[in-house]
Each structure stands twice: as C-alpha cells, then as structure tokens.
Amino acid sequence: MNALGVIAAARDMLVLGLLLVSPFLAAAIVATFLIGLFQAGTRINDVTLSFVPRFVAIMLVVYLASSWMSVRMAGYIERSMIAATSIE
C-alpha cells in the first residue's frame, strides 16, 4: 500500500468516526441546552437533573440510530476488506 492509500484509509476512518459520533454529540448538546434553560428558569441546580436527561437522550439515540450505524460500519468494513484483498 502506498502513501496515498494509507492517507485515504485514515481519512475514511476519521470521517466514519465523526459521522458515527455526531448523533450522540447532537443529542447531548440539545439535552444540555434544554436542561440549562430549565435550570436557569427555575433556579434548580441539581446534578442528577442535568445527568439523567442527557443519559436518556443518548440511550434514545442508541435505540433509534443503531441500525443506521451498523449499516455504516458494515459498509466501511466491506470497503476495507476489498481494499485489503486488492493489495495482495
């Protein structure tokens, strides 16, 4: 494998990683923002009030996006295996 192949493989890996992490980050950011607004409006500062909704949002994303993520991962693994077998 030449340098361009290694760079392309690393780029694909990083792009897929960012693509798979983005729904979790978006859910955590939205949940944190909404809980922050709620806490600022009611002046309730409880640690569990900020943790539990984020946890529920992340678990909801896992439930809803697991099939999409598995398809993306399977496609990446398939492309990697094809690229690895074409080298030899």
Phi and psi in degrees as GROMACS dihedral restraints (atoms count N, CA, C in turn):
[ dihedral_restraints ]
;  ai    aj    ak    al  type     phi  dphi    fc
    3     4     5     6     1   -85.1    20    10
    4     5     6     7     1   179.2    20    10
    6     7     8     9     1   -64.9    20    10
    7     8     9    10     1   -36.3    20    10
    9    10    11    12     1   -66.7    20    10
   10    11    12    13     1   -35.8    20    10
   12    13    14    15     1   -66.5    20    10
   13    14    15    16     1   -39.7    20    10
   15    16    17    18     1   -66.7    20    10
   16    17    18    19     1   -42.1    20    10
   18    19    20    21     1   -64.7    20    10
   19    20    21    22     1   -41.3    20    10
   21    22    23    24     1   -65.1    20    10
   22    23    24    25     1   -40.7    20    10
   24    25    26    27     1   -66.2    20    10
   25    26    27    28     1   -41.4    20    10
   27    28    29    30     1   -65.6    20    10
   28    29    30    31     1   -39.4    20    10
   30    31    32    33     1   -64.9    20    10
   31    32    33    34     1   -44.5    20    10
   33    34    35    36     1   -60.7    20    10
   34    35    36    37     1   -40.6    20    10
   36    37    38    39     1   -64.8    20    10
   37    38    39    40     1   -44.5    20    10
   39    40    41    42     1   -67.9    20    10
   40    41    42    43     1   -40.2    20    10
   42    43    44    45     1   -64.1    20    10
   43    44    45    46     1   -43.1    20    10
   45    46    47    48     1   -64.4    20    10
   46    47    48    49     1   -41.4    20    10
   48    49    50    51     1   -60.2    20    10
   49    50    51    52     1   -45.4    20    10
   51    52    53    54     1   -65.6    20    10
   52    53    54    55     1   -37.2    20    10
   54    55    56    57     1   -66.6    20    10
   55    56    57    58     1   -38.2    20    10
   57    58    59    60     1   -75.9    20    10
   58    59    60    61     1   -28.6    20    10
   60    61    62    63     1   -84.1    20    10
   61    62    63    64     1   -24.6    20    10
   63    64    65    66     1   -59.9    20    10
   64    65    66    67     1   -38.8    20    10
   66    67    68    69     1   -63.3    20    10
   67    68    69    70     1   -36.2    20    10
   69    70    71    72     1   -66.5    20    10
   70    71    72    73     1   -44.1    20    10
   72    73    74    75     1   -64.7    20    10
   73    74    75    76     1   -41.7    20    10
   75    76    77    78     1   -63.0    20    10
   76    77    78    79     1   -43.1    20    10
   78    79    80    81     1   -64.6    20    10
   79    80    81    82     1   -41.7    20    10
   81    82    83    84     1   -66.8    20    10
   82    83    84    85     1   -39.6    20    10
   84    85    86    87     1   -66.8    20    10
   85    86    87    88     1   -44.7    20    10
   87    88    89    90     1   -65.0    20    10
   88    89    90    91     1   -43.8    20    10
   90    91    92    93     1   -64.2    20    10
   91    92    93    94     1   -41.4    20    10
   93    94    95    96     1   -64.3    20    10
   94    95    96    97     1   -40.9    20    10
   96    97    98    99     1   -64.3    20    10
   97    98    99   100     1   -45.8    20    10
   99   100   101   102     1   -66.1    20    10
  100   101   102   103     1   -40.6    20    10
  102   103   104   105     1   -68.1    20    10
  103   104   105   106     1   -36.9    20    10
  105   106   107   108     1   -62.5    20    10
  106   107   108   109     1   -41.6    20    10
  108   109   110   111     1   -63.2    20    10
  109   110   111   112     1   -43.3    20    10
  111   112   113   114     1   -62.9    20    10
  112   113   114   115     1   -44.4    20    10
  114   115   116   117     1   -66.8    20    10
  115   116   117   118     1   -37.2    20    10
  117   118   119   120     1   -69.2    20    10
  118   119   120   121     1   -35.8    20    10
  120   121   122   123     1   -73.8    20    10
  121   122   123   124     1   -32.8    20    10
  123   124   125   126     1  -104.6    20    10
  124   125   126   127     1    -7.4    20    10
  126   127   128   129     1    58.6    20    10
  127   128   129   130     1    32.0    20    10
  129   130   131   132     1   -98.5    20    10
  130   131   132   133     1   119.3    20    10
  132   133   134   135     1  -118.2    20    10
  133   134   135   136     1    87.0    20    10
  135   136   137   138     1  -119.3    20    10
  136   137   138   139     1   135.1    20    10
  138   139   140   141     1   -65.4    20    10
  139   140   141   142     1   -41.1    20    10
  141   142   143   144     1   -69.4    20    10
  142   143   144   145     1   -26.7    20    10
  144   145   146   147     1   -66.7    20    10
  145   146   147   148     1   -28.5    20    10
  147   148   149   150     1   -89.8    20    10
  148   149   150   151     1   -24.7    20    10
  150   151   152   153     1   -83.4    20    10
  151   152   153   154     1   -47.7    20    10
  153   154   155   156     1   -61.9    20    10
  154   155   156   157     1   -46.5    20    10
  156   157   158   159     1   -63.9    20    10
  157   158   159   160     1   -35.4    20    10
  159   160   161   162     1   -64.7    20    10
  160   161   162   163     1   -42.0    20    10
  162   163   164   165     1   -62.3    20    10
  163   164   165   166     1   -44.1    20    10
  165   166   167   168     1   -64.2    20    10
  166   167   168   169     1   -40.4    20    10
  168   169   170   171     1   -64.1    20    10
  169   170   171   172     1   -41.6    20    10
  171   172   173   174     1   -66.3    20    10
  172   173   174   175     1   -42.0    20    10
  174   175   176   177     1   -65.3    20    10
  175   176   177   178     1   -35.0    20    10
  177   178   179   180     1   -65.0    20    10
  178   179   180   181     1   -39.9    20    10
  180   181   182   183     1   -65.4    20    10
  181   182   183   184     1   -41.0    20    10
  183   184   185   186     1   -59.8    20    10
  184   185   186   187     1   -43.8    20    10
  186   187   188   189     1   -66.2    20    10
  187   188   189   190     1   -44.8    20    10
  189   190   191   192     1   -78.7    20    10
  190   191   192   193     1   -32.1    20    10
  192   193   194   195     1  -106.1    20    10
  193   194   195   196     1     6.3    20    10
  195   196   197   198     1   -65.2    20    10
  196   197   198   199     1   -38.8    20    10
  198   199   200   201     1   -68.9    20    10
  199   200   201   202     1   -39.5    20    10
  201   202   203   204     1   -62.6    20    10
  202   203   204   205     1   -43.0    20    10
  204   205   206   207     1   -66.6    20    10
  205   206   207   208     1   -39.8    20    10
  207   208   209   210     1   -67.2    20    10
  208   209   210   211     1   -35.5    20    10
  210   211   212   213     1   -65.4    20    10
  211   212   213   214     1   -43.4    20    10
  213   214   215   216     1   -62.0    20    10
  214   215   216   217     1   -44.1    20    10
  216   217   218   219     1   -66.2    20    10
  217   218   219   220     1   -40.8    20    10
  219   220   221   222     1   -63.9    20    10
  220   221   222   223     1   -40.2    20    10
  222   223   224   225     1   -64.1    20    10
  223   224   225   226     1   -40.0    20    10
  225   226   227   228     1   -65.5    20    10
  226   227   228   229     1   -44.0    20    10
  228   229   230   231     1   -64.6    20    10
  229   230   231   232     1   -40.2    20    10
  231   232   233   234     1   -63.1    20    10
  232   233   234   235     1   -45.6    20    10
  234   235   236   237     1   -62.7    20    10
  235   236   237   238     1   -38.1    20    10
  237   238   239   240     1   -67.1    20    10
  238   239   240   241     1   -41.2    20    10
  240   241   242   243     1   -67.5    20    10
  241   242   243   244     1   -39.0    20    10
  243   244   245   246     1   -63.9    20    10
  244   245   246   247     1   -41.9    20    10
  246   247   248   249     1   -66.6    20    10
  247   248   249   250     1   -37.3    20    10
  249   250   251   252     1   -70.0    20    10
  250   251   252   253     1   -35.4    20    10
  252   253   254   255     1   -78.3    20    10
  253   254   255   256     1   -24.2    20    10
  255   256   257   258     1   -78.4    20    10
  256   257   258   259     1   -13.4    20    10
  258   259   260   261     1   -73.9    20    10
  259   260   261   262     1   -41.1    20    10
